[in-house]
Amino acid sequence: MRLLVGQAIVFCGLSLAQTQTILPTQVDLQGPEATHQLLLQATIDGRQDDQTRTVKWTSSNPSVATVDAEGVVKPISDGTTVITAGKAQAQVRVSKTKSPFTWSFRNDVIPVLTKAGCNQGACHGALAGKNGFKLTLRGYDPDVEKNRDAAREIMKKLGYGPDKRLAVTVAARNVTAFRDPAVILIDQLKQIYIDGTLNLIDTTQWYPTVMRKDYAIAFTVTETALDDPDQMFYENYYCGSDRNYTGYCNKDVDKLIDQQSAEPEPAKRKQIVWQIERALVEDGGRPIIFHPRQVTCTYPYVKGITVGVNSPYNQWRMEDAWLDR
């Protein structure tokens, strides 16, 4: 049994110290349609606990911004206010509330399509799209050629161009799952004045090479046993993770990773995950070349195999499999 008493959790008469923090501690809302989700994170005896929906949220100046029972802040008029939850506070600044709001396909429509899964590889994000409607995979930018033009301009400023190309070596593990996508990468690099030479490395030497960071450009596969942001982000992008091969580290991204992990509402969690993905793309934290699709095929007479809905690797209970023949 546990009781919440003031700012301490009591277990059988033992009182554990608790601290509370609103994440983020500062919010800048610009425009009449801006909103922001706040989280209340408590640390109890070294353990983190999400108390966002168990406390009362208040705004010191509701005429500037309001906050609902779930910690969502909405602007009312220009100014500043302090949001309080428990013993923690966050500063909120509101501006441009009288400016006319302009809807943006990239900022307003693409997030809706992303939430609905429309720009995933199995839907309109597929190479050929679906039913005549095509979206870039995960909707990072709808204009690929514009991105290539921008990349070419960057290369030209660095002294490269169609008559002076940059030569690089692209390392990859010498197995099909690594080798073939590396060839695709090299083809993409050619579009922006970079000529890549493929360096295939035997499996026994591949991971030591990656861990030593003994490469200029390397292509590696990012496997996940579970289709969930927690495994992907903590394993591959969190500061100090053993499998964070590139050494990418952004403390602000780490906070967002923790924030999405504690978010119980799927729709709100997807919004935070979208923020993280955009930050990783902008930071160049292990750029994604492509997303593969995998399926599990069985003969009709193979019975008793249940495949997980969110992973092709898990839930293989072969002790339940049998042959109907």
Secondary structure, 3 states (H helix, E strand, C coil): CEEEECCEEEECCEEEEEEEEEECCEEEEECCCCCEECEEEEEECCEEEECCCCCCEEECCCCCEEECCCCEEEECCCEEEEEEECCEEEEEEEECCCCCCCCCHHHHHHHHHHHCCCCCCCCCCCCCCECCECCCHHHCCCCHHHHHHHHHHHHHHCCCECCECEEEEEEEECCHHHHHHHHHHHHHHHCCCEEEEEEEECHHHHHHHHHHCCCCEEECCCCCCCCCHHHHHHHHCCCCCCCCCCCCCCHHHHHHHHHHHHCCCHHHHHHHHHHHHHHHHHHCCCCCCCCCCCCCCCCCCEECCCCCCCCCCCCCCHHHCEECC
